[in-house]
Amino acid sequence: MEVSVVIPCLNEAETLATCIDKAFRALNEHQIDSEIIVADNGSTDGSCEIAKGLGVRVLHVKERGYGNALMEGIAAARGEFIIMGDADDSYDFLEIPKFVGTLREGFDIVQGCRLPSGGGTIMPGAMPLLHRVWGNPMFSFLARRWFKSPLHDVYCGMRGFRKDFYNRLDQRCTGMEFATEMIIKASLHGEQIAEIPITLHPDGRKSRAPHLRTFRDGWRTIRLFLIYSPRWLFLLPGLLLIFVGMLGYGIALPGMTFGGVTFDAHTLLFASLALLCGYQSVVFAISIKTFAISEGLLPEDPRMNRFFELVYLERALIISLIVLLIGVGLLAAAILKWQATGFERLDYVHTMRLVIPGATLAALAIQTIFSSFFVSILGMRRR
């Protein structure tokens, strides 16, 4: 069998028959050896009976979620190619042959594009203005910038892909993020991706609102983007904080004055806070990237391999111990100054220049020791 059409369904009695009829017509007219699967996610409006009456396979998916329905539908599919599309009649299943033809050219995934920037067409009333001018273009831009995706419409729910390609991805998201996760992982793994223009029609359902929730689902998408990009979530903000902290130290340690404003011991405290938070953020980035690669969420990264060749456990521990000794030395010097005064009140302006850097270096060293062991554990692949 060449093609399996998988349609996720949750109370789509108004439009399901139309979608199935269009799919049958397209497949039969082009003589494509195929099947149609409706992955039902708990419909109570007779959707299953409609699908069975039209002669398609119906899977009853107990676990709720758009991704769960698709995962079970794809797992049960017998076709070499999978075509997925929503059951609300917003996607025209008569366009299936376009996807099949592009897949036959050797692409792993063929994504539909509804946006004019990619040649697509949005019929009047088919997409809310906020989604059309901001949401979809913005997320598609981020996907191109962060993950090197070649697509103009990462949100499009109509696409085709090879089943062996899907099995390689090892998808994890069980909700609406399923479709976006596929694009992210395909881009990161360097799979062959194509985009074809399609037409988006108004939702055919009249009795209820769409499943999509603008701000909830938008947040879930940006959360997914950040999870798959430790660089933007942790690394770059962390490096920025470290830079701010180092700049603060460079100004406050010598007690510089600019425009009548003197930067002294209190500035050192703020600078130390920035250093500690920034360093912890960078450690999070390394830890998450290591875990994601180990678990197959992200592909191997040559930069990470080079990093661990340079900074391995034993070397990190030796450097940490040296930094710890310097920090303890500064703290000891402050204690000796206190002793020299007979343990009376100190001149904080001067002694804090020893205490704050000493405490900061000691904290950074201890963080490095613990995180080095933690990252080493994360990097141990499971059998």
For each residue, the residues with C-beta under 8 A, 3 or more apart:
1: 4 33 34 35 78 79 80
2: 32 33 34 79 80 81 100
3: 27 32 33 34 35 79 80 81 82 83 96 100
4: 1 34 35 36 37 74 77 78 79 81 82 83 163
5: 23 27 34 35 36 37 82 83 84 85 93 96
6: 37 39 70 73 74 77 82 83 84
7: 16 19 20 23 36 37 38 39 73 84 85 86 87
8: 39 41 66 69 70 73 84 86 87
9: 12 16 38 39 40 41 43 47 48 51 69 87
10: 40 41 42 43 47 69 211
11: 43 44 45 47 208
12: 9 15 16 19 43 45 47 87 88 205
13: 16 43 45 46 47 50
14: 204 205 206 207
15: 12 18 19 87 88 89 204 205
16: 7 9 12 13 19 20 38 47 50 51 87
17: 20 21 50 54
18: 15 21 22 89 204
19: 7 12 15 16 22 23 85 87 89 91 93
20: 7 16 17 23 24 36 38 51 54 56
21: 17 18 24 25 54
22: 18 19 25 26 92 93 94
23: 5 7 19 20 26 27 36 93 96
24: 20 21 27 28 36 54
25: 21 22 28 29 94
26: 22 23 29 30 32 93 94 95 96 97
27: 3 5 23 24 30 32 34 36 96
28: 24 25 31 32
29: 25 26 97
30: 26 27 97 100
31: 28
32: 2 3 26 27 28 96 97 100
33: 1 2 3
34: 1 2 3 4 5 27 79
35: 1 3 4 5 56 57 77 78 79
36: 4 5 7 20 23 24 27 56 57
37: 4 5 6 7 56 57 58 59 73 76 77
38: 7 9 16 20 47 48 51 56 57 58 59 73 87
39: 6 7 8 9 59 61 69 70 72 73
40: 9 10 43 47 48 51 58 59 60 61 69
41: 8 9 10 61 64 65 66 68 69
42: 10 61 62 64
43: 9 10 11 12 13 40 46 47 48
44: 11
45: 11 12 13
46: 13 43 49 50
47: 9 10 11 12 13 16 38 40 43 50 51 87
48: 9 38 40 43 51 52 58 60
49: 46 52 53
50: 13 16 17 46 47 53 54
51: 9 16 20 38 40 47 48 54 56 58
52: 48 49 55 56 58
53: 49 50
54: 17 20 21 24 50 51
55: 52
56: 20 35 36 37 38 51 52
57: 35 36 37 38 76
58: 37 38 40 48 51 52
59: 37 38 39 40 72 73 76
60: 40 48
61: 39 40 41 42 68 69 72 73
62: 42
63: 68 174
64: 41 42 68
65: 41 68 69 174 175 176 178
66: 8 41 69 70 174 175 176 178 179 211
67: 70 71 171 173 174 175 176 177 178 181
68: 41 61 63 64 65 71 72 174
69: 8 9 10 39 40 41 61 65 66 72 73
70: 6 8 39 66 67 73 74 84 178
71: 67 68 74 75 171 174 178
72: 39 59 61 68 69 75 76
73: 6 7 8 37 38 39 59 61 69 70 76 77 84
74: 4 6 70 71 77 82 84 163 166
75: 71 72
76: 37 57 59 72 73
77: 4 6 35 37 73 74 82 163
78: 1 4 35
79: 1 2 3 4 34 35 82 163
80: 1 2 3 162 163 164
81: 2 3 4 99 100 103 160 161 162 163
82: 3 4 5 6 74 77 79 160 161 162 163 166
83: 3 4 5 6 96 99 100 158 159 160
84: 5 6 7 8 70 73 74 157 158 159 160
85: 5 7 19 91 93 157 158 159
86: 7 8 90 91 157 158
87: 7 8 9 12 15 16 19 38 47
88: 12 15 203 204 205 210
89: 15 18 19 201 203 204 205
90: 86 126 200 201 202 203 204
91: 19 85 86 95 112 157 158 198 200 201
92: 22 95 198 199 201
93: 5 19 22 23 26 85 96
94: 22 25 26
95: 26 91 92 98 99 112 158 198 199
96: 3 5 23 26 27 32 83 93 99 100 160
97: 26 29 30 32 100 101
98: 95 101 102 196 198
99: 81 83 95 96 102 103 110 112 158 159 160 196
100: 2 3 30 32 81 83 96 97 103 104 160
101: 97 98 104 105
102: 98 99 105 107 110 160 194 196
103: 81 99 100 107 110 160 161 162
104: 100 101
105: 101 102 194
106: 192
107: 102 103 110 192 193 194
108: 161 162 165 186 191 192 193
109: 159 160 161 162 165 182 183 186 191 192 193 194
110: 99 102 103 107 159 160 161 193 194 195 196
111: 151 153 154 156 159 183 193 194 195 196
112: 91 95 99 120 153 156 158 159 195 196 197 198
113: 117 118 119 120 151 152 153 156 195 196 197 198
114: 120 121 122 126 127 136 153 156 198 199 200
115: 118 120 122 132 136 137 140 152 153
116: 119 120 121 122
117: 113 137 152 153
118: 113 115 151 152 153 195 197
119: 113 116 197
120: 112 113 114 115 116 152 153 197 198 199 200
121: 114 116 197 198 199 200
122: 114 115 116 126 127 132 199 200
123: 126 199 200 201 202
124: 202
125: 202
126: 90 114 122 123 200 201 202 203
127: 114 122 131 132 136 200
128: 131 132 214
129: 132 133
130: 133 134 135 214
131: 127 128 134 135 136 214
132: 115 122 127 128 129 135 136 137
133: 129 130 137
134: 130 131 137 138
135: 130 131 132 138 139 155 214 218
136: 114 115 127 131 132 139 140 153 154 155
137: 115 117 132 133 134 140 141
138: 134 135 141 142
139: 135 136 142 143 154 155 180 218 221 222 225
140: 115 136 137 143 144 149 151 152 153 154 155
141: 137 138 144 145
142: 138 139 145 146 222 225
143: 139 140 146 147 149 151 154 180 183 184 187 225
144: 140 141 147 148 149 150 151
145: 141 142
146: 142 143 225 229 231 232
147: 143 144 183 184 187 188 228 229
148: 144 187 188
149: 140 143 144 154 183 184 187 193
150: 144 187 193 195
151: 111 113 118 140 143 144 154 183 193 195
152: 113 115 117 118 120 140 195
153: 111 112 113 114 115 117 118 120 136 140 156 195
154: 111 136 139 140 143 149 151 180 183
155: 135 136 139 140 179 180 221
156: 111 112 113 114 153 159 179 198
157: 84 85 86 91 179
158: 83 84 85 86 91 95 99 112 198
159: 83 84 85 99 109 110 111 112 156 179 182
160: 81 82 83 84 96 99 100 102 103 109 110
161: 81 82 103 108 109 110 165 166 182
162: 80 81 82 103 108 109 165 166
163: 4 74 77 79 80 81 82 166 167
164: 80 167 168
165: 108 109 161 162 168 169 186 191
166: 74 82 161 162 163 169 171 182
167: 163 164 170
168: 164 165 189
169: 165 166 182 185 186 189
170: 167 296
171: 67 71 166 178 181 182 185
172: 181 297
173: 67 177 178 180 181 224
174: 63 65 66 67 68 71 178
175: 65 66 67 178 220
176: 65 66 67 179 211 212 217 220
177: 67 173 180 181 220 221 224
178: 65 66 67 70 71 171 173 174 175 181 182
179: 66 155 156 157 159 176 182 183
180: 139 143 154 155 173 177 183 184 221 224 225
181: 67 171 172 173 177 178 184 185 224 228
182: 109 159 161 166 169 171 178 179 185 186
183: 109 111 143 147 149 151 154 179 180 186 187 193
184: 143 147 149 180 181 187 188 224 225 228
185: 169 171 181 182 188 189 228 297
186: 108 109 165 169 182 183 189 191 193
187: 143 147 148 149 150 183 184 190 191 193
188: 147 148 184 185 228 298 299
189: 168 169 185 186 299
190: 187 299
191: 108 109 165 186 187
192: 106 107 108 109
193: 107 108 109 110 111 149 150 151 183 186 187
194: 102 105 107 109 110 111
195: 110 111 112 113 118 150 151 152 153
196: 98 99 102 110 111 112 113
197: 112 113 118 119 120 121
198: 91 92 95 98 112 113 114 120 121 156 158
199: 92 95 114 120 121 122 123
200: 90 91 114 120 121 122 123 126 127
201: 89 90 91 92 123 126 204
202: 90 123 124 125 126
203: 88 89 90 126 210
204: 14 15 18 88 89 90 201
205: 12 14 15 88 89 208 210
206: 14
207: 14
208: 11 205
209:
210: 88 203 205
211: 10 66 176
212: 176 217
213: 216 217
214: 128 130 131 135 217 218
215: 218 219
216: 213 219 220
217: 176 212 213 214 220 221
218: 135 139 214 215 221 222
219: 215 216 222 223
220: 175 176 177 216 217 223 224
221: 139 155 177 180 217 218 224 225
222: 139 142 218 219 225 226
223: 219 220 226 227
224: 173 177 180 181 184 220 221 227 228
225: 139 142 143 146 180 184 221 222 228 229 232
226: 222 223 229 232 233
227: 223 224 233
228: 147 181 184 185 188 224 225 292 297 298
229: 146 147 225 226 232 233
230: 233 234 235 284 285 288 289 292
231: 146 234 235 236 285
232: 146 225 226 229 235 236
233: 226 227 229 230 237 285 288
234: 230 231 237 238 281 282 284 285 288
235: 230 231 232 238 239 281 282 285
236: 231 232 239 240
237: 233 234 240 241 278 281
238: 234 235 241 242 277 278 279 280 281 282 283 284 285
239: 235 236 242 243 278 282
240: 236 237 243 244 278
241: 237 238 244 245 274 275 277 278 281
242: 238 239 245 246 274 275 278 279 282
243: 239 240 246 247 278
244: 240 241 247 248 271 274 278
245: 241 242 248 249 271 272 273 274 275 276 278
246: 242 243 249 250 271 275
247: 243 244 250 251 271
248: 244 245 251 252 263 267 268 270 271 274
249: 245 246 252 253 268 271 275 357
250: 246 247 253
251: 247 248 254 256 258 263 267
252: 248 249 255 256 263 264 265 267 268 271
253: 249 250 268 353 357
254: 251
255: 252 262 263 264
256: 251 252 262 263
257: 260 261 262 263
258: 251 261 263
259:
260: 257
261: 257 258
262: 255 256 257
263: 248 251 252 255 256 257 258 267
264: 252 255 267 268 349
265: 252 268 269 348 349 352 353 356
266: 269 270
267: 248 251 252 263 264 270 271
268: 248 249 252 253 264 265 271 272 352 353 356 357
269: 265 266 272 273 356
270: 248 266 267 273 274
271: 244 245 246 247 248 249 252 267 268 274 275
272: 245 268 269 275 276 356 357 359 360
273: 245 269 270 276 277
274: 241 242 244 245 248 270 271 277 278
275: 241 242 245 246 249 271 272 278 279 360 364
276: 245 272 273 279 280 360 363 364 367
277: 238 241 273 274 280 281
278: 237 238 239 240 241 242 243 244 245 274 275 281 282
279: 238 242 275 276 282 283 364 367
280: 238 276 277 283 284 367
281: 234 235 237 238 241 277 278 284 285
282: 234 235 238 239 242 278 279 285 286
283: 238 279 280 286 287 367 368 371 375
284: 230 234 238 280 281 287 288
285: 230 231 233 234 235 238 281 282 288 289
286: 282 283 289 290 307 371 375
287: 283 284 290 291 371 374 375 378
288: 230 233 234 284 285 291 292
289: 230 285 286 292 293 298 301 304
290: 286 287 293 294 304 375 378 379
291: 287 288 294 295 297 378
292: 228 230 288 289 295 297 298
293: 289 290 296 297 298 299 300 301 304
294: 290 291 378 379 380 381 382
295: 291 292
296: 170 293
297: 172 185 228 291 292 293
298: 188 228 289 292 293 301
299: 188 189 190 293
300: 293 304 305
301: 289 293 298 304 305
302: 305 306
303: 306 307
304: 289 290 293 300 301 307 308
305: 300 301 302 308 309
306: 302 303 309 310
307: 286 303 304 310 311
308: 304 305 311 312 379
309: 305 306 312
310: 306 307 315
311: 307 308 315 316
312: 308 309 315 316
313: 316 317 372 373 376
314: 317 318
315: 310 311 312 318 319
316: 311 312 313 319 320 368 369 372
317: 313 314 320 321 369 372
318: 314 315 321 322
319: 315 316 322 323 368
320: 316 317 323 324 365 366 368 369 372
321: 317 318 324 325 365 369
322: 318 319 325 326
323: 319 320 326 327 361 364 365 368
324: 320 321 327 328 361 362 365 366 369
325: 321 322 328 329
326: 322 323 329 330 358 361
327: 323 324 330 331 357 358 359 360 361 362 363 364 365
328: 324 325 331 332 358 362
329: 325 326 332 333 358
330: 326 327 333 334 354 355 357 358 361
331: 327 328 334 335 354 355 358 359 362
332: 328 329 335 336
333: 329 330 336 337 354 358
334: 330 331 337 338 351 354 355 358
335: 331 332 338 339
336: 332 333 339 340
337: 333 334 340 341 346 350 351 354
338: 334 335 341 343 346 351
339: 335 336 342 343
340: 336 337
341: 337 338 344 345 346
342: 339
343: 338 339
344: 341
345: 341
346: 337 338 341 350 351
347: 350 351
348: 265 351 352
349: 264 265 352 353
350: 337 346 347 353 354
351: 334 337 338 346 347 348 354 355
352: 265 268 348 349 355 356
353: 253 265 268 349 350 356 357
354: 330 331 333 334 337 350 351 357 358
355: 330 331 334 351 352 358 359
356: 265 268 269 272 352 353 359 360
357: 249 253 268 272 327 330 353 354 360 361
358: 326 327 328 329 330 331 333 334 354 355 361 362
359: 272 327 331 355 356 362 363
360: 272 275 276 327 356 357 363 364
361: 323 324 326 327 330 357 358 364 365
362: 324 327 328 331 358 359 365 366
363: 276 327 359 360 366 367
364: 275 276 279 323 327 360 361 367 368
365: 320 321 323 324 327 361 362 368 369
366: 320 324 362 363 369 370
367: 276 279 280 283 363 364 370 371
368: 283 316 319 320 323 364 365 371 372
369: 316 317 320 321 324 365 366 372 373
370: 366 367 373 374
371: 283 286 287 367 368 374 375
372: 313 316 317 320 368 369 375 376
373: 313 369 370 376 377
374: 287 370 371 377 378
375: 283 286 287 290 371 372 378 379
376: 313 372 373 379 380
377: 373 374 380
378: 287 290 291 294 374 375
379: 290 294 308 375 376
380: 294 376 377
381: 294
382: 294
383:
